[in-house]
Amino acid sequence: MSPPPLRHWLLGLVLSLAVVWAAGALFLDTVQPVARDPAVGRFMPEPGTVMRQRSEGWARTTAGEHGLRSLPGGRLPPGPKVVFWGDSYVEALQVDDAGHMDQVFTRLARRAGLDLAGVGLGVSGDGVLDDLFRLRPYASVFAPVVLHVFVVAEIDEFLPDVPHPGHGEFRSAPEPHLVFDTAVYGTSHLRFGHLVRSLELAGPYRILRKALALDLRLAPGPARPEAQPAPAAQEPERQARLLDFLLTTLRSQAPEPLLVAHIPYLPRLRGGVVHDEDPDAPAAAAVRAACQRNGVDFLDLGPEFRSFRQVTGRFPRGFLNSPPGQGHLNQDGHRLVAEAVLRYVRERRDALLAR
């Protein structure tokens, strides 16, 4: 039996690549090009581009003015605003724009007779320190603002000497100080982002990124990862002073009221059992106390998340294509955050809206 002719092999290769390309175009996340926004001096998603999320959730979000997500018509709304700051929990690529906490807040506020609009600025991987350095550059963009809400999932973002994927660092020695990488959101890894996006080449792009990140080792034997130094334990009094330094610095960046909205990782499904305790409760209590000392309000979403699961049997995290109770906030989680912030605003309506 003679082997198939070469043209059959080539045809099979072409068809296989076509199938892989079509599957990637449907089931992989799209590549998001970024561009420098001259109004704030930061690289942000290019306005008008649509991000398709498939790895978690099944959503489409559109970047609007200044690269912000979930803006009605792609433009910042006029009038007083409540700004939601955060990381991927606020960016919310896993949920369609209408389900983002800022848009939900806007709808609920209007129904309650409040002339307020929610706006969300979330950048995946960033945290409170990044938000701190964004407050002043975005002051004129968001004005007028009645409240800044910092949505925080990882409470250790407030603690010194803890490594984070963002661009800011909080160091405790020799004296407490903050370090920020000003050369952020560059476009070097997406120099051909538009081409990759238009040709639906997210699959090859992922493979290339992984290949470039390979760390080859030729020595025999098992590789041992370098040990990362653990953050030094702080005495309660010293920890309080360090937290005061960070909260004072945060408070100094904006004249408007500040609110920290903590979304603890609960309830969690582990070993087939639902757990409602917050493993970060001690750190959260220390941050809450520091907030109170420094004129920053603290909102714990734990009770709302627990109550929601007990009443509905659903989790505020997780999607049909992800484990239940894990990952980013789903539509229920975003609505719970929006409702809690609206209650906070209504309880302080006169003080906030009189500014």
LOGU-236384 format. One record per residue (C-alpha): residue number from 0; residue in three letters; chain; x, y, z. Coordinates in nm, 2 decimals, padded with zeros to 4 digits. Layout:
% LOGU-236384
ATOM/n/res/chain/xx/yy/zz
ATOM/NUM/ALA/A/X/Y/Z $
...
This chain:
% LOGU-236384
ATOM/n/res/chain/xx/yy/zz
ATOM/0/MET/A/00.00/00.00/00.00 $
ATOM/1/SER/A/00.15/00.33/-00.11 $
ATOM/2/PRO/A/00.15/00.63/00.12 $
ATOM/3/PRO/A/-00.09/00.92/00.05 $
ATOM/4/PRO/A/00.05/01.18/-00.19 $
ATOM/5/LEU/A/00.20/01.49/-00.05 $
ATOM/6/ARG/A/-00.09/01.70/-00.15 $
ATOM/7/HIS/A/-00.32/01.50/00.08 $
ATOM/8/TRP/A/-00.08/01.58/00.37 $
ATOM/9/LEU/A/-00.08/01.94/00.28 $
ATOM/10/LEU/A/-00.46/01.95/00.25 $
ATOM/11/GLY/A/-00.50/01.78/00.59 $
ATOM/12/LEU/A/-00.26/02.03/00.75 $
ATOM/13/VAL/A/-00.45/02.33/00.60 $
ATOM/14/LEU/A/-00.79/02.18/00.72 $
ATOM/15/SER/A/-00.65/02.11/01.07 $
ATOM/16/LEU/A/-00.52/02.47/01.10 $
ATOM/17/ALA/A/-00.85/02.60/00.98 $
ATOM/18/VAL/A/-01.04/02.40/01.25 $
ATOM/19/VAL/A/-00.80/02.52/01.52 $
ATOM/20/TRP/A/-00.83/02.88/01.40 $
ATOM/21/ALA/A/-01.21/02.86/01.40 $
ATOM/22/ALA/A/-01.22/02.70/01.75 $
ATOM/23/GLY/A/-00.98/02.97/01.88 $
ATOM/24/ALA/A/-01.19/03.25/01.73 $
ATOM/25/LEU/A/-01.50/03.11/01.91 $
ATOM/26/PHE/A/-01.36/02.98/02.24 $
ATOM/27/LEU/A/-01.06/03.19/02.32 $
ATOM/28/ASP/A/-01.04/03.54/02.48 $
ATOM/29/THR/A/-00.98/03.81/02.23 $
ATOM/30/VAL/A/-00.66/04.01/02.25 $
ATOM/31/GLN/A/-00.71/04.36/02.38 $
ATOM/32/PRO/A/-00.48/04.63/02.23 $
ATOM/33/VAL/A/-00.41/04.93/02.45 $
ATOM/34/ALA/A/-00.32/05.29/02.37 $
ATOM/35/ARG/A/-00.20/05.59/02.57 $
ATOM/36/ASP/A/-00.47/05.81/02.69 $
ATOM/37/PRO/A/-00.32/06.17/02.69 $
ATOM/38/ALA/A/-00.58/06.29/02.94 $
ATOM/39/VAL/A/-00.44/06.08/03.21 $
ATOM/40/GLY/A/-00.10/05.97/03.08 $
ATOM/41/ARG/A/-00.18/05.60/03.11 $
ATOM/42/PHE/A/-00.21/05.31/02.86 $
ATOM/43/MET/A/-00.56/05.18/02.86 $
ATOM/44/PRO/A/-00.78/04.96/02.63 $
ATOM/45/GLU/A/-00.85/05.14/02.30 $
ATOM/46/PRO/A/-01.19/05.30/02.30 $
ATOM/47/GLY/A/-01.44/05.12/02.08 $
ATOM/48/THR/A/-01.28/04.77/02.09 $
ATOM/49/VAL/A/-01.48/04.48/02.22 $
ATOM/50/MET/A/-01.33/04.22/02.45 $
ATOM/51/ARG/A/-01.47/03.87/02.42 $
ATOM/52/GLN/A/-01.42/03.66/02.74 $
ATOM/53/ARG/A/-01.45/03.28/02.72 $
ATOM/54/SER/A/-01.20/03.14/02.98 $
ATOM/55/GLU/A/-01.44/03.24/03.26 $
ATOM/56/GLY/A/-01.79/03.35/03.20 $
ATOM/57/TRP/A/-01.92/03.41/02.84 $
ATOM/58/ALA/A/-01.93/03.79/02.80 $
ATOM/59/ARG/A/-01.86/04.08/02.58 $
ATOM/60/THR/A/-01.75/04.42/02.71 $
ATOM/61/THR/A/-01.67/04.73/02.52 $
ATOM/62/ALA/A/-01.40/04.99/02.60 $
ATOM/63/GLY/A/-01.53/05.34/02.60 $
ATOM/64/GLU/A/-01.39/05.68/02.67 $
ATOM/65/HIS/A/-01.05/05.67/02.84 $
ATOM/66/GLY/A/-01.06/05.29/02.80 $
ATOM/67/LEU/A/-01.33/05.25/03.07 $
ATOM/68/ARG/A/-01.57/04.96/03.06 $
ATOM/69/SER/A/-01.95/04.97/03.07 $
ATOM/70/LEU/A/-02.00/05.33/02.97 $
ATOM/71/PRO/A/-02.34/05.39/02.82 $
ATOM/72/GLY/A/-02.27/05.50/02.46 $
ATOM/73/GLY/A/-01.90/05.48/02.53 $
ATOM/74/ARG/A/-01.90/05.83/02.70 $
ATOM/75/LEU/A/-01.86/05.94/03.06 $
ATOM/76/PRO/A/-02.19/06.05/03.20 $
ATOM/77/PRO/A/-02.23/06.41/03.31 $
ATOM/78/GLY/A/-02.31/06.51/03.66 $
ATOM/79/PRO/A/-02.21/06.37/04.00 $
ATOM/80/LYS/A/-02.05/06.02/04.00 $
ATOM/81/VAL/A/-01.97/05.73/04.23 $
ATOM/82/VAL/A/-01.64/05.59/04.11 $
ATOM/83/PHE/A/-01.56/05.22/04.16 $
ATOM/84/TRP/A/-01.19/05.16/04.16 $
ATOM/85/GLY/A/-01.03/04.81/04.15 $
ATOM/86/ASP/A/-00.87/04.53/03.97 $
ATOM/87/SER/A/-01.03/04.26/03.75 $
ATOM/88/TYR/A/-01.33/04.25/03.98 $
ATOM/89/VAL/A/-01.42/04.60/03.86 $
ATOM/90/GLU/A/-01.30/04.55/03.51 $
ATOM/91/ALA/A/-01.54/04.25/03.50 $
ATOM/92/LEU/A/-01.46/04.10/03.16 $
ATOM/93/GLN/A/-01.66/03.79/03.27 $
ATOM/94/VAL/A/-01.99/03.98/03.28 $
ATOM/95/ASP/A/-02.16/04.18/03.00 $
ATOM/96/ASP/A/-02.15/04.56/03.05 $
ATOM/97/ALA/A/-02.50/04.59/03.17 $
ATOM/98/GLY/A/-02.42/04.36/03.46 $
ATOM/99/HIS/A/-02.12/04.56/03.59 $
ATOM/100/MET/A/-02.15/04.69/03.94 $
ATOM/101/ASP/A/-02.12/05.05/03.82 $
ATOM/102/GLN/A/-02.40/05.02/03.56 $
ATOM/103/VAL/A/-02.62/04.84/03.81 $
ATOM/104/PHE/A/-02.56/05.11/04.07 $
ATOM/105/THR/A/-02.66/05.38/03.81 $
ATOM/106/ARG/A/-02.99/05.20/03.74 $
ATOM/107/LEU/A/-03.07/05.15/04.11 $
ATOM/108/ALA/A/-02.97/05.50/04.20 $
ATOM/109/ARG/A/-03.20/05.65/03.94 $
ATOM/110/ARG/A/-03.49/05.43/04.06 $
ATOM/111/ALA/A/-03.42/05.56/04.41 $
ATOM/112/GLY/A/-03.45/05.92/04.29 $
ATOM/113/LEU/A/-03.07/05.99/04.31 $
ATOM/114/ASP/A/-02.91/06.19/04.03 $
ATOM/115/LEU/A/-02.59/05.98/04.05 $
ATOM/116/ALA/A/-02.40/05.77/03.79 $
ATOM/117/GLY/A/-02.16/05.49/03.87 $
ATOM/118/VAL/A/-01.83/05.46/03.68 $
ATOM/119/GLY/A/-01.59/05.18/03.70 $
ATOM/120/LEU/A/-01.21/05.19/03.65 $
ATOM/121/GLY/A/-01.07/04.84/03.69 $
ATOM/122/VAL/A/-00.74/04.71/03.56 $
ATOM/123/SER/A/-00.66/04.34/03.59 $
ATOM/124/GLY/A/-00.38/04.27/03.83 $
ATOM/125/ASP/A/-00.37/04.61/03.99 $
ATOM/126/GLY/A/-00.47/04.70/04.34 $
ATOM/127/VAL/A/-00.52/04.97/04.60 $
ATOM/128/LEU/A/-00.17/05.11/04.55 $
ATOM/129/ASP/A/-00.23/05.15/04.18 $
ATOM/130/ASP/A/-00.56/05.32/04.25 $
ATOM/131/LEU/A/-00.39/05.56/04.49 $
ATOM/132/PHE/A/-00.16/05.68/04.22 $
ATOM/133/ARG/A/-00.45/05.71/03.98 $
ATOM/134/LEU/A/-00.67/05.94/04.19 $
ATOM/135/ARG/A/-00.51/06.27/04.10 $
ATOM/136/PRO/A/-00.45/06.20/03.72 $
ATOM/137/TYR/A/-00.82/06.11/03.69 $
ATOM/138/ALA/A/-00.96/06.39/03.91 $
ATOM/139/SER/A/-01.05/06.62/03.62 $
ATOM/140/VAL/A/-01.17/06.32/03.41 $
ATOM/141/PHE/A/-01.43/06.20/03.66 $
ATOM/142/ALA/A/-01.53/06.54/03.82 $
ATOM/143/PRO/A/-01.76/06.59/03.99 $
ATOM/144/VAL/A/-01.72/06.29/04.22 $
ATOM/145/VAL/A/-01.93/06.24/04.54 $
ATOM/146/LEU/A/-01.77/05.91/04.65 $
ATOM/147/HIS/A/-01.47/05.69/04.57 $
ATOM/148/VAL/A/-01.53/05.32/04.62 $
ATOM/149/PHE/A/-01.22/05.09/04.64 $
ATOM/150/VAL/A/-01.34/04.74/04.57 $
ATOM/151/VAL/A/-01.09/04.50/04.74 $
ATOM/152/ALA/A/-01.09/04.13/04.73 $
ATOM/153/GLU/A/-00.74/04.06/04.86 $
ATOM/154/ILE/A/-00.71/04.25/05.19 $
ATOM/155/ASP/A/-00.34/04.20/05.21 $
ATOM/156/GLU/A/-00.31/04.47/04.94 $
ATOM/157/PHE/A/-00.30/04.71/05.24 $
ATOM/158/LEU/A/-00.02/04.53/05.41 $
ATOM/159/PRO/A/00.35/04.62/05.36 $
ATOM/160/ASP/A/00.62/04.41/05.20 $
ATOM/161/VAL/A/00.37/04.17/05.03 $
ATOM/162/PRO/A/00.44/04.10/04.66 $
ATOM/163/HIS/A/00.16/04.20/04.43 $
ATOM/164/PRO/A/00.11/04.17/04.05 $
ATOM/165/GLY/A/00.04/04.54/04.03 $
ATOM/166/HIS/A/00.27/04.83/03.97 $
ATOM/167/GLY/A/00.28/04.98/04.32 $
ATOM/168/GLU/A/00.47/04.86/04.63 $
ATOM/169/PHE/A/00.43/04.94/05.00 $
ATOM/170/ARG/A/00.76/04.90/05.18 $
ATOM/171/SER/A/00.81/04.93/05.55 $
ATOM/172/ALA/A/01.18/04.99/05.57 $
ATOM/173/PRO/A/01.39/05.19/05.64 $
ATOM/174/GLU/A/01.08/05.41/05.68 $
ATOM/175/PRO/A/00.74/05.34/05.54 $
ATOM/176/HIS/A/00.72/05.45/05.17 $
ATOM/177/LEU/A/00.54/05.38/04.85 $
ATOM/178/VAL/A/00.71/05.29/04.52 $
ATOM/179/PHE/A/00.53/05.31/04.18 $
ATOM/180/ASP/A/00.64/05.20/03.84 $
ATOM/181/THR/A/00.55/05.49/03.62 $
ATOM/182/ALA/A/00.63/05.30/03.29 $
ATOM/183/VAL/A/00.31/05.09/03.31 $
ATOM/184/TYR/A/00.06/04.96/03.06 $
ATOM/185/GLY/A/00.31/04.97/02.77 $
ATOM/186/THR/A/00.23/04.82/02.44 $
ATOM/187/SER/A/00.56/04.63/02.36 $
ATOM/188/HIS/A/00.40/04.29/02.39 $
ATOM/189/LEU/A/00.10/04.40/02.18 $
ATOM/190/ARG/A/00.29/04.58/01.90 $
ATOM/191/PHE/A/00.10/04.37/01.65 $
ATOM/192/GLY/A/-00.21/04.36/01.86 $
ATOM/193/HIS/A/-00.44/04.50/01.60 $
ATOM/194/LEU/A/-00.33/04.24/01.35 $
ATOM/195/VAL/A/-00.36/03.96/01.60 $
ATOM/196/ARG/A/-00.71/04.08/01.69 $
ATOM/197/SER/A/-00.84/04.13/01.34 $
ATOM/198/LEU/A/-00.72/03.79/01.21 $
ATOM/199/GLU/A/-00.84/03.61/01.53 $
ATOM/200/LEU/A/-00.50/03.48/01.61 $
ATOM/201/ALA/A/-00.54/03.46/01.99 $
ATOM/202/GLY/A/-00.44/03.10/01.99 $
ATOM/203/PRO/A/-00.10/03.14/01.82 $
ATOM/204/TYR/A/-00.05/03.46/02.03 $
ATOM/205/ARG/A/-00.10/03.26/02.35 $
ATOM/206/ILE/A/00.15/02.99/02.23 $
ATOM/207/LEU/A/00.40/03.26/02.15 $
ATOM/208/ARG/A/00.37/03.43/02.49 $
ATOM/209/LYS/A/00.42/03.10/02.66 $
ATOM/210/ALA/A/00.72/03.01/02.44 $
ATOM/211/LEU/A/00.88/03.34/02.52 $
ATOM/212/ALA/A/00.83/03.29/02.89 $
ATOM/213/LEU/A/01.00/02.95/02.90 $
ATOM/214/ASP/A/01.28/02.92/03.14 $
ATOM/215/LEU/A/01.51/02.65/03.00 $
ATOM/216/ARG/A/01.74/02.45/03.23 $
ATOM/217/LEU/A/02.00/02.21/03.11 $
ATOM/218/ALA/A/02.14/02.09/03.44 $
ATOM/219/PRO/A/02.04/01.74/03.55 $
ATOM/220/GLY/A/01.81/01.68/03.85 $
ATOM/221/PRO/A/01.49/01.84/03.97 $
ATOM/222/ALA/A/01.46/02.22/03.95 $
ATOM/223/ARG/A/01.41/02.39/04.28 $
ATOM/224/PRO/A/01.22/02.72/04.27 $
ATOM/225/GLU/A/01.39/03.02/04.43 $
ATOM/226/ALA/A/01.25/03.08/04.78 $
ATOM/227/GLN/A/01.06/03.40/04.81 $
ATOM/228/PRO/A/01.12/03.59/05.13 $
ATOM/229/ALA/A/00.82/03.60/05.35 $
ATOM/230/PRO/A/00.70/03.94/05.46 $
ATOM/231/ALA/A/00.82/04.02/05.81 $
ATOM/232/ALA/A/00.56/03.98/06.08 $
ATOM/233/GLN/A/00.46/04.31/06.23 $
ATOM/234/GLU/A/00.37/04.38/06.59 $
ATOM/235/PRO/A/00.02/04.51/06.62 $
ATOM/236/GLU/A/00.13/04.86/06.72 $
ATOM/237/ARG/A/00.38/04.88/06.42 $
ATOM/238/GLN/A/00.12/04.73/06.19 $
ATOM/239/ALA/A/-00.13/04.99/06.30 $
ATOM/240/ARG/A/00.13/05.27/06.23 $
ATOM/241/LEU/A/00.20/05.13/05.88 $
ATOM/242/LEU/A/-00.17/05.10/05.80 $
ATOM/243/ASP/A/-00.21/05.46/05.92 $
ATOM/244/PHE/A/00.06/05.57/05.69 $
ATOM/245/LEU/A/-00.10/05.41/05.39 $
ATOM/246/LEU/A/-00.45/05.53/05.47 $
ATOM/247/THR/A/-00.33/05.88/05.54 $
ATOM/248/THR/A/-00.16/05.88/05.20 $
ATOM/249/LEU/A/-00.47/05.75/05.03 $
ATOM/250/ARG/A/-00.68/06.01/05.21 $
ATOM/251/SER/A/-00.45/06.29/05.10 $
ATOM/252/GLN/A/-00.50/06.21/04.73 $
ATOM/253/ALA/A/-00.87/06.31/04.70 $
ATOM/254/PRO/A/-01.09/06.56/04.88 $
ATOM/255/GLU/A/-01.40/06.35/04.83 $
ATOM/256/PRO/A/-01.52/06.08/05.07 $
ATOM/257/LEU/A/-01.35/05.74/05.04 $
ATOM/258/LEU/A/-01.51/05.39/05.10 $
ATOM/259/VAL/A/-01.33/05.06/05.10 $
ATOM/260/ALA/A/-01.57/04.78/05.00 $
ATOM/261/HIS/A/-01.42/04.45/05.10 $
ATOM/262/ILE/A/-01.55/04.14/04.91 $
ATOM/263/PRO/A/-01.41/03.85/05.11 $
ATOM/264/TYR/A/-01.37/03.51/04.94 $
ATOM/265/LEU/A/-01.68/03.35/05.08 $
ATOM/266/PRO/A/-01.89/03.14/05.08 $
ATOM/267/ARG/A/-01.65/02.88/04.94 $
ATOM/268/LEU/A/-01.71/02.53/04.83 $
ATOM/269/ARG/A/-01.44/02.30/04.95 $
ATOM/270/GLY/A/-01.45/01.92/04.97 $
ATOM/271/GLY/A/-01.82/01.93/04.89 $
ATOM/272/VAL/A/-01.89/02.15/05.20 $
ATOM/273/VAL/A/-01.98/02.52/05.19 $
ATOM/274/HIS/A/-01.76/02.73/05.42 $
ATOM/275/ASP/A/-01.88/03.07/05.53 $
ATOM/276/GLU/A/-01.58/03.19/05.75 $
ATOM/277/ASP/A/-01.35/03.46/05.63 $
ATOM/278/PRO/A/-00.98/03.34/05.65 $
ATOM/279/ASP/A/-00.87/03.71/05.62 $
ATOM/280/ALA/A/-01.09/03.83/05.91 $
ATOM/281/PRO/A/-00.80/03.94/06.14 $
ATOM/282/ALA/A/-00.63/04.14/05.86 $
ATOM/283/ALA/A/-00.97/04.28/05.76 $
ATOM/284/ALA/A/-01.03/04.39/06.12 $
ATOM/285/ALA/A/-00.70/04.57/06.13 $
ATOM/286/VAL/A/-00.77/04.75/05.80 $
ATOM/287/ARG/A/-01.12/04.84/05.92 $
ATOM/288/ALA/A/-00.97/05.00/06.24 $
ATOM/289/ALA/A/-00.71/05.19/06.04 $
ATOM/290/CYS/A/-00.99/05.32/05.80 $
ATOM/291/GLN/A/-01.19/05.44/06.10 $
ATOM/292/ARG/A/-00.88/05.62/06.24 $
ATOM/293/ASN/A/-00.81/05.80/05.91 $
ATOM/294/GLY/A/-01.15/05.91/05.79 $
ATOM/295/VAL/A/-01.21/05.63/05.54 $
ATOM/296/ASP/A/-01.53/05.42/05.57 $
ATOM/297/PHE/A/-01.51/05.04/05.55 $
ATOM/298/LEU/A/-01.79/04.82/05.41 $
ATOM/299/ASP/A/-01.77/04.44/05.46 $
ATOM/300/LEU/A/-01.97/04.25/05.19 $
ATOM/301/GLY/A/-01.93/03.92/05.38 $
ATOM/302/PRO/A/-02.28/03.93/05.55 $
ATOM/303/GLU/A/-02.45/04.01/05.21 $
ATOM/304/PHE/A/-02.27/03.72/05.04 $
ATOM/305/ARG/A/-02.35/03.47/05.32 $
ATOM/306/SER/A/-02.72/03.58/05.33 $
ATOM/307/PHE/A/-02.75/03.56/04.95 $
ATOM/308/ARG/A/-02.63/03.20/04.94 $
ATOM/309/GLN/A/-02.85/03.10/05.24 $
ATOM/310/VAL/A/-03.16/03.25/05.08 $
ATOM/311/THR/A/-03.11/03.15/04.71 $
ATOM/312/GLY/A/-02.86/02.86/04.72 $
ATOM/313/ARG/A/-02.64/03.05/04.47 $
ATOM/314/PHE/A/-02.29/03.18/04.49 $
ATOM/315/PRO/A/-02.19/03.54/04.41 $
ATOM/316/ARG/A/-01.88/03.40/04.23 $
ATOM/317/GLY/A/-01.85/03.14/03.96 $
ATOM/318/PHE/A/-02.00/03.08/03.61 $
ATOM/319/LEU/A/-02.13/02.79/03.40 $
ATOM/320/ASN/A/-01.78/02.72/03.27 $
ATOM/321/SER/A/-01.60/02.76/03.61 $
ATOM/322/PRO/A/-01.62/02.59/03.95 $
ATOM/323/PRO/A/-01.91/02.71/04.17 $
ATOM/324/GLY/A/-01.82/02.97/04.42 $
ATOM/325/GLN/A/-01.48/03.04/04.27 $
ATOM/326/GLY/A/-01.32/03.30/04.06 $
ATOM/327/HIS/A/-01.46/03.65/03.98 $
ATOM/328/LEU/A/-01.80/03.80/04.07 $
ATOM/329/ASN/A/-02.09/03.69/03.86 $
ATOM/330/GLN/A/-02.39/03.91/03.79 $
ATOM/331/ASP/A/-02.53/03.83/04.14 $
ATOM/332/GLY/A/-02.21/03.94/04.30 $
ATOM/333/HIS/A/-02.20/04.26/04.10 $
ATOM/334/ARG/A/-02.56/04.34/04.20 $
ATOM/335/LEU/A/-02.48/04.27/04.57 $
ATOM/336/VAL/A/-02.19/04.52/04.56 $
ATOM/337/ALA/A/-02.40/04.78/04.38 $
ATOM/338/GLU/A/-02.69/04.74/04.63 $
ATOM/339/ALA/A/-02.46/04.76/04.93 $
ATOM/340/VAL/A/-02.29/05.08/04.80 $
ATOM/341/LEU/A/-02.63/05.23/04.72 $
ATOM/342/ARG/A/-02.75/05.16/05.08 $
ATOM/343/TYR/A/-02.44/05.33/05.21 $
ATOM/344/VAL/A/-02.50/05.64/04.99 $
ATOM/345/ARG/A/-02.87/05.66/05.09 $
ATOM/346/GLU/A/-02.78/05.65/05.46 $
ATOM/347/ARG/A/-02.54/05.94/05.40 $
ATOM/348/ARG/A/-02.74/06.11/05.13 $
ATOM/349/ASP/A/-02.74/06.46/05.27 $
ATOM/350/ALA/A/-02.37/06.46/05.36 $
ATOM/351/LEU/A/-02.26/06.32/05.02 $
ATOM/352/LEU/A/-02.49/06.52/04.79 $
ATOM/353/ALA/A/-02.44/06.85/04.97 $
ATOM/354/ARG/A/-02.08/06.87/04.86 $
